[in-house]
Amino acid sequence: MTISATPPVLAIEGVVSGYDGLEVLKGISLSVNAGEFVTVVGPNGHGKTTLLKTISGLVPLRAGEIRIDGRKMTGKPHEMAALGIAHVPQGDMLFPQMTVLENLLMGAFLAPGQAEIKRRLDEVYALLPKLADRHGQIAATLSGGERRMVGIGRGLMMGGRVLLIDEPSLGLAPLIIEQVYGVISELSKAGRTILLVEENPARVEDLADLLHLLDDGEIVWSGKPAELMAREELLATYLGG
């Protein structure tokens, strides 16, 4: 873990957001330092995905602040992407009739030139060599695990300073989940700054530096993952055991 005396790369304070008349997030505050792996866990339907969408600007901010390097942001999607917020959405949301390579290149739309695109692509292929083998394959024909890898690769192609990863284990078989989290672990070891949401805290027990428990749009507990795993009453109350 790398923690700097400079302001957090990403900080949110008192964030309130939701959909139409529904308030989902009710004053969320958290921060992510450079090189840190922070996880938000909680039951489905309690605001985890909304949190990431609010940070990346896909859900409007109603109150509170989002700051990058201490600078207050308006929360517009193009602004957040340009400043290095790379969102890997739940379920990947690939372009199904495009190839693996074409999907990856869609993440590089803000890259300053072809040399930088090639550098990022080489980095993705080094981390995810199966994507190099599948570069010409249509995304719709990939397995669930392969699609998840393409989603992560597309996020890396943005050159993002912060990776927002939404439920990477969703809908996958246990063996594939292990492989996906192996990739995420390698990203963390390489110094990537990660904010990840997940329903099962056991999957990040040995990976995350800090964990926040989210329930009904509010953070109800924060600490080390191992500390939460030892709190049977919290697990039973908020996560069903």
Helices and strands as residue ranges (DSSP letters): E 10-19, E 22-32, E 37-41, H 48-55, E 61-68, E 71-73, H 77-82, E 85-88, H 100-106, H 114-127, H 129-133, G 139-141, H 144-157, E 162-166, H 174-189, E 193-198, G 201-204, E 210-215, E 218-223, H 225-229, H 232-239
